[in-house]
Structures are given as C-alpha cells and as structure tokens.
C-alpha cells in the first residue's frame, strides 16, 4: 500500500458490502464480498473511478461524501495572546522563537503557532501570520499592541479567525477598531479552550486540501533545520505553494545547491507527498544543514525570483502618518524571510499612500513574481506595520 494513503477501515468496507449486497449488484457482478473488499483495497488510489462501474449509485454518493482515502487537511493557526495560551488547546511541539502546538483528529491536523516574545520582537509574529489560514486573538487590553496585531493580520491576509475578550472588554468596544480589516469577519467566542479546540476541529474538517495530482511544482520555506545522526539533514517548514514529493530534486534558494527529498513526515506520519498549507519535516540528501538558513526556500518552481534589488508598488495602511522617503530603512516580510532593505528611490503620483519604491537589501528576497509582501518599520515606535507591496 502506498505510503501516505490511509487504509480503509473495517467499518467502512462493511458499509460498502451491505450497500452492494442490498442493491443486488454484487450478485450481478459475480463478486463475493471478500473479492469486492480486496478489489476496493487494491484500487484505493483510483477507487472513485472503480465505484462508477462496480457499485450502486448510493455507494458512490456515500464515498464522495467521505472524500479520497489518504486525503489530509492541515489548518495553520496563529495565536496572538498571553504566552502559553495554546497549551490548553494543543500538544506542545517545537519551541524556539515560535512555539508550535499540534492537534490531530483522524487524518486531519491543526498546527497552532505562538510568536515568542511578541510584542518585543515583531518578526516571529510576522512568520506565524504569514503561514496562517486562521487566527486566534486574545484581547486583554485595547492598546497599540492589539491594533498592531489587527494590522499585521490584515496585511498578511488571514481572513478567518476568532476573537476572545477578557477583562470585561465587550465586542462593541472592539468592533470600530477592526472595521475595514479582515478581522471584522472574525467571530467572538468565549474564553474556553475546549470550545476553541472544537471550533478548530470543525474548521479543519471543512478545509479542502489541494489535490497533489493537480500540481507539478512546489516550494517549502525553511523555519528550522538541523542534522540528525543516522539520518542527515532535516528541515521543518510549511509548504507555501504546490506539492512536494519524495525523491523530488529541489533547488535551494538563494544559491545553486540541489537537495533530494529522502522522506517526508507530517505530524510524525510518513507520506509520499505534501501540499500547500501542510507542515512538514523532510530528510534531505545533497545539502548540509550548515549551508542552510531560515528563510531559504526549497523549490521545484523555476519561476521564483531571487532579488537583491526590487521595485514594488506599495500600499500604506491608512494610519501611516507620512510619505516613505528615500534613505529609510524598512523590513520586507515574505514567507519565512524578514529582510532589512533601504529605500533607494520613491515615485509618487496622486496618492502618497500608493508609491512605487525601489528597494535594495543585503540578503536577497525569494518570491514568486506575483507575490504580496509586508513592509515594516521597526523604528516606527507604536506603529511598526507600514503596509503591503507587490513586485513590478
């Protein structure tokens, strides 16, 4: 049986056999229940096509409602709140400048990410927000930290989430502050870890993973990397686009190295592939951990750009007080990169909040041609999120 595909359980097969037997079609096909079960197992990779010919319409509808065997959905969740808030929701995993917590329910998984030492350090929050499909915001005080979190989630495009209110704060106080951002679509929920866990499980159940058969290329930005005795180089990251398969030859950007994928793990289970949004650990051949760095990208996508000088069309947040000037030092955030850059020139037409900027950086930034980046000004005091930018 192919790694990565979950076997059909006995109850599932039993249901199929009952449906086929009641329809009478198994007798017409001259297939005993045992032979039918064996055939289904053997054809589990393409069994939906076999169902169309072998089973009654009821069985086909039942199987379609369950989805493809081995299909796995992963929900990445950024958690903005007091340190350790997610420990009562998931099981603690990797703990560095981002603390990961994990939930596994059947074939579906949830990865919660807490930015360590935020708000002192903004980079970990950007990393977690850039990987997230969903957000949890715990509001203990309405202050500039809450406002910055709302702006970061809006710039990163995290469109789904929940808001937990504490210290007698009510939704009427928060609503005007999140209007016009993605956060205005979040739901207010009680401060109950069990209920929140259930909400996340419900969310991942409705989440449709990318079909690996529909993709040929993929990319994984690295967030952790190390050597494992007897295994070699191992990296951790989230698939940012497309699909990664075992035995893929991947470029290591920036640079010229080629890494071969020896194995793929998702939440401690071995698979032959991983798709966009899934968190993976991969054993590699052909590259040493010492040659890697956070933000490097493993990719089979030839269209990725590696730029030390880049022109972008920027869109500044409505709260940003002044135009961007030549000589300013900003940070560009994209995937797992948080790169300092200098403004070499600005070009402003009618609206100073929509300038075209020419930026240079010591470290090249790796990105797809039509990507969206976040601009940050670490010396901005209480307002550090500047806006977004798209390459031209």
C-alpha positions in Angstrom: 0.0 0.0 0.0 1.3 3.4 -0.9 2.7 5.5 1.9 0.5 8.5 2.6 -2.7 6.7 1.9 -4.8 5.7 4.9 -6.2 2.1 4.7 -9.9 1.7 4.5 -11.2 0.6 7.9 -13.3 -2.4 8.5 -16.5 -0.5 9.3 -16.2 1.5 6.0 -15.8 -1.8 4.0 -18.6 -3.4 5.8 -20.9 -0.5 4.9 -19.9 -0.8 1.3 -20.6 -4.5 1.3 -24.0 -4.0 2.8 -24.9 -1.4 0.2 -23.7 -3.5 -2.6 -25.5 -6.6 -1.3 -28.8 -4.8 -0.8 -28.7 -3.4 -4.3 -28.2 -6.8 -5.7 -25.4 -5.6 -7.9 -22.8 -7.7 -6.3 -24.6 -10.8 -7.4 -24.9 -9.5 -11.0 -21.1 -8.9 -10.9 -20.5 -12.4 -9.6 -18.2 -10.9 -6.9 -18.2 -12.3 -3.4 -18.0 -9.8 -0.6 -14.4 -10.8 0.1 -13.3 -10.3 -3.5 -15.1 -6.9 -3.6 -13.3 -5.8 -0.5 -10.0 -6.9 -1.9 -10.7 -5.0 -5.2 -11.5 -1.9 -3.3 -8.3 -2.0 -1.3 -6.2 -2.7 -4.4 -7.7 0.2 -6.2 -7.8 2.7 -3.3 -5.8 5.3 -5.2 -8.3 5.4 -8.0 -11.3 3.8 -6.4 -13.8 6.6 -7.3 -13.5 5.5 -10.9 -14.0 1.9 -10.0 -17.1 2.8 -7.9 -18.7 4.2 -11.0 -18.6 0.8 -12.7 -18.8 -1.6 -9.7 -21.2 -0.2 -7.1 -24.7 1.2 -6.9 -25.3 4.9 -7.0 -25.9 5.0 -3.3 -22.4 3.7 -2.6 -20.9 6.2 -5.0 -22.6 9.1 -3.2 -21.5 7.8 0.2 -17.9 7.5 -0.9 -17.9 11.0 -2.4 -19.1 12.4 0.9 -16.1 10.9 2.6 -13.5 12.1 0.2 -10.4 10.4 -1.2 -8.7 7.9 1.1 -5.5 9.4 2.4 -6.7 12.9 1.9 -5.4 15.1 4.8 -6.2 18.6 5.7 -3.9 20.8 7.9 -5.0 24.1 9.4 -2.2 26.6 10.4 -3.4 28.9 13.2 -1.5 31.9 14.5 -2.3 32.7 18.2 -1.9 36.2 19.5 -2.4 36.4 23.2 -0.7 35.7 26.6 2.3 33.3 26.4 1.2 29.7 26.6 -2.4 30.4 25.7 -2.4 27.5 23.2 -1.1 24.9 25.6 -4.6 24.0 26.8 -5.7 23.7 23.1 -3.0 21.5 21.6 0.1 19.4 22.4 3.3 21.4 22.6 5.9 20.8 19.9 8.9 22.8 18.6 9.8 25.7 20.9 12.1 28.5 19.6 11.1 32.0 18.7 7.8 30.4 17.6 6.2 27.8 19.8 4.2 25.2 18.0 1.2 23.2 19.4 -0.4 20.3 17.5 -3.8 18.7 17.3 -4.6 15.6 15.3 -8.1 14.4 14.7 -8.3 11.4 12.4 -6.4 12.2 9.2 -6.8 16.0 9.8 -4.2 18.1 11.7 -4.0 21.6 13.2 -0.8 23.5 13.8 -1.0 26.4 16.3 1.8 28.9 16.3 2.5 31.3 19.2 5.1 34.1 18.4 7.5 34.0 21.4 8.3 37.4 23.0 5.8 39.3 20.9 5.3 42.3 21.1 9.0 42.9 21.9 10.0 41.0 18.7 7.8 41.5 15.7 9.5 39.0 13.3 8.1 35.9 15.0 4.6 37.3 14.7 5.0 38.0 11.1 6.4 34.5 10.5 3.3 32.9 12.2 0.9 35.2 10.5 2.4 34.6 7.0 1.9 30.8 7.4 -1.6 31.0 8.9 -5.0 30.2 7.4 -6.8 31.1 10.7 -6.1 33.4 13.7 -6.9 33.4 17.4 -6.7 36.9 19.0 -7.0 37.1 22.8 -7.8 40.7 23.8 -6.8 41.5 27.4 -6.3 45.3 26.7 -7.3 47.6 23.9 -3.9 49.2 23.2 -1.4 49.7 20.4 -0.4 46.0 20.6 -3.9 44.9 19.7 -4.0 47.5 16.9 -0.7 46.2 15.5 -1.9 42.6 15.6 -5.0 43.6 13.6 -2.9 45.4 11.0 -0.5 42.6 10.6 -3.2 40.0 10.2 -4.9 42.3 7.6 -1.6 42.8 5.7 -1.0 39.0 5.7 -4.5 38.3 4.5 -5.5 36.0 7.3 -9.2 36.1 6.5 -10.7 33.7 9.1 -10.4 33.7 12.9 -11.9 34.1 16.3 -11.6 36.8 19.0 -11.5 36.1 22.7 -12.3 39.0 25.0 -11.0 39.3 28.6 -11.1 41.8 31.5 -14.7 42.8 30.8 -14.0 44.1 27.3 -17.1 43.8 25.2 -17.5 43.4 21.4 -18.9 46.9 21.0 -15.6 48.4 22.1 -13.6 46.3 19.6 -15.9 46.5 16.5 -14.9 50.1 15.5 -11.2 49.3 15.7 -11.4 46.3 13.4 -13.7 47.8 10.8 -12.3 47.7 7.3 -9.9 44.9 8.0 -10.1 41.1 7.6 -10.5 40.9 11.4 -14.0 42.4 11.2 -15.1 39.0 9.8 -13.8 37.1 12.8 -16.2 35.6 15.3 -16.3 36.5 19.0 -16.1 33.4 21.2 -16.0 32.5 24.9 -12.6 32.1 26.6 -12.9 28.3 26.7 -10.0 26.1 25.4 -12.2 23.1 24.9 -14.7 25.0 22.9 -12.0 26.7 20.8 -10.4 23.3 20.2 -13.8 22.1 18.9 -14.1 25.1 16.7 -10.7 24.5 15.1 -11.5 20.8 14.5 -14.8 21.9 12.9 -12.8 24.4 10.7 -10.2 21.9 9.5 -13.0 19.4 8.7 -14.4 21.9 6.2 -11.0 22.8 4.9 -10.3 21.3 1.4 -6.7 20.3 0.8 -5.0 20.8 -2.5 -5.1 17.7 -4.7 -1.5 16.6 -5.2 -2.3 15.3 -8.7 -3.2 18.8 -9.9 0.3 20.2 -9.2 3.7 19.6 -10.6 5.8 22.1 -8.7 6.1 23.3 -5.1 8.1 25.3 -2.6 8.9 25.0 1.1 10.4 28.0 3.0 12.6 26.7 5.9 11.9 27.7 9.5 14.1 25.1 11.3 17.0 22.9 10.1 19.4 20.5 11.8 21.5 17.3 11.4 20.1 14.1 12.8 22.5 11.3 13.5 21.9 8.4 11.1 19.5 10.5 9.0 21.4 13.5 7.9 20.0 17.0 7.1 16.4 17.5 8.3 14.3 20.7 7.7 11.0 21.8 9.1 8.7 24.1 7.2 5.2 24.7 5.7 4.6 24.1 2.0 3.9 27.6 0.6 2.7 26.5 -2.9 2.1 23.5 -4.9 3.2 20.0 -3.9 6.5 18.4 -2.7 7.1 14.7 -3.4 9.5 12.1 -2.1 12.6 11.9 -4.4 12.0 15.4 -5.8 15.1 17.3 -6.8 14.7 20.8 -5.3 16.8 23.9 -5.8 18.0 25.5 -2.5 17.5 29.3 -2.9 19.4 31.5 -2.8 22.3 29.6 -4.3 23.0 26.7 -6.6 22.6 23.7 -4.3 20.3 20.8 -5.2 18.6 18.8 -2.4 16.9 15.4 -3.0 13.9 14.6 -0.7 14.6 11.3 1.0 11.5 11.3 3.2 8.5 13.4 4.2 6.7 13.4 7.6 3.5 15.2 8.5 2.8 15.2 12.2 5.0 12.1 12.8 3.4 10.0 10.0 5.4 9.2 6.8 3.9 10.3 3.4 5.0 10.4 -0.2 3.8 14.0 -0.7 2.8 17.2 1.0 0.7 20.1 -0.4 0.3 23.8 0.1 -0.5 24.6 3.7 0.8 21.4 5.3 3.6 21.5 7.9 6.3 19.0 7.1 9.6 17.6 8.2 11.8 16.4 5.4 15.1 14.4 5.3 17.3 15.7 2.6 20.3 14.4 0.6 22.8 16.6 -1.1 22.9 19.6 1.2 24.4 20.1 4.7 22.4 21.8 7.5 25.3 24.2 7.9 24.7 25.6 4.4 21.1 26.5 5.3 19.4 29.4 6.9 15.9 30.4 8.0 14.0 31.8 5.0 15.8 29.7 2.5 13.4 28.1 0.0 13.4 24.5 -1.3 11.6 24.6 -4.7 10.9 22.9 -8.0 9.3 26.1 -9.3 11.5 27.7 -11.9 9.6 31.0 -11.8 10.7 32.0 -8.3 12.7 35.2 -8.3 15.8 36.0 -6.2 16.2 39.8 -5.9 18.6 42.0 -4.0 17.1 45.0 -5.8 13.4 45.1 -6.3 10.8 47.7 -7.5 7.4 47.4 -5.8 4.1 49.1 -5.8 3.3 49.8 -2.2 0.0 50.4 -0.4 0.4 52.0 3.0 -2.0 51.5 5.8 -4.5 54.3 6.4 -2.9 55.1 9.8 0.6 55.6 8.4 1.3 59.3 9.1 3.9 60.4 6.5 5.2 59.5 3.0 8.0 57.0 2.6 11.3 58.8 1.9 14.5 57.9 0.2 17.1 56.5 2.6 14.5 55.0 5.0 15.4 51.5 6.3 12.4 49.2 6.2 12.0 45.4 6.5 10.3 43.3 3.8 8.4 40.2 5.1 7.7 37.3 2.7 7.2 33.6 3.7 9.9 33.0 6.3 12.0 36.0 5.3 12.3 39.2 7.3 14.8 41.2 5.3 16.1 44.7 6.0 16.1 46.9 3.0 16.9 50.5 2.1 14.6 52.8 0.0 16.7 53.9 -2.9 14.0 56.0 -4.6 10.3 56.8 -4.5 7.9 57.7 -7.2 4.6 59.2 -6.1 1.7 60.1 -8.4 -1.6 61.4 -7.0 -1.6 59.4 -3.7 1.4 59.3 -1.4 0.0 56.2 0.2 0.5 54.3 -3.1 4.1 55.0 -4.0 6.4 53.0 -6.3 9.5 52.1 -4.3 12.9 50.9 -5.4 14.4 48.8 -2.6 17.8 47.2 -2.1 18.8 44.6 0.5 22.0 42.8 1.6 20.2 39.5 1.7 18.2 38.6 -1.5 14.5 38.0 -1.1 13.0 34.9 -2.7 9.4 35.2 -4.0 7.0 34.3 -6.8 6.5 37.0 -9.5 3.0 38.0 -8.3 3.7 37.8 -4.5 2.5 40.1 -1.8 5.0 41.3 0.8 4.6 43.2 4.1 6.5 46.4 4.8 7.6 47.0 8.3 9.4 49.9 10.0 11.0 48.6 13.3 11.8 52.2 14.4 8.2 53.3 14.0 7.5 53.2 17.7 4.0 52.0 18.4 3.2 51.8 14.7 5.5 49.4 13.0 3.4 47.9 10.3 3.7 50.1 7.2 1.7 48.3 4.5 2.0 45.8 1.7 4.0 45.7 -1.5 3.8 43.9 -4.9 6.8 43.5 -7.2 6.6 45.2 -10.6 
